[in-house]
């Protein structure tokens, strides 16, 4: 029996949203300033009057744009070491550690950037399907490669990842409306399963 597991990351595997955590960890003073500057945009986002991708790009870019990839990745490792496993839900960790890995592919499907989610995916032995940061000559451009990996895009990216592989069972875990397309598509969609 060939199985595919798809796990959302923020809120499903973790207790918290890692984007704000990582950006604050990266540069606390810049984070505070930019967070205050972005409050009007965050409000528009809540009211569904702004595009998630644009606001996200603007906020992440305001802190990380122009930073060297080496520094960004080093900080991501430190962030991981400081927060793993304490931000991971015990139920999720328990489930993942006891999963039968035989004939199984596991994907961590997240709207968060590959920058800081990669160490978590590696530790949990999952392939990472995420929003990808664009670097040019070792410097973060502030842009993404492709789209924000959210909502329907999650499904597009999962299908690219598995290409023509056939699975007997697809099991997905998510915790917000942006995981719905993935949960609906799977044979078994679990909503807030680890909460």
VENVENWO-V955288 format. One record per helix or strand. SS is the DSSP state (2 for helix, 1 for strand). FROM is the first residue (numbers start at 1). TO is the last residue. If there is no record, write none. Layout:
ss=SS from=FROM to=TO
ss=SS from=FROM to=TO
This chain:
ss=1 from=3 to=8
ss=1 from=14 to=14
ss=2 from=18 to=26
ss=2 from=28 to=46
ss=2 from=52 to=64
ss=1 from=68 to=68
ss=2 from=69 to=83
ss=1 from=88 to=88
ss=2 from=90 to=97
ss=1 from=104 to=113
ss=2 from=114 to=123
ss=1 from=127 to=136
ss=1 from=139 to=145
ss=2 from=152 to=162
ss=1 from=169 to=174
ss=2 from=177 to=185
ss=1 from=188 to=191
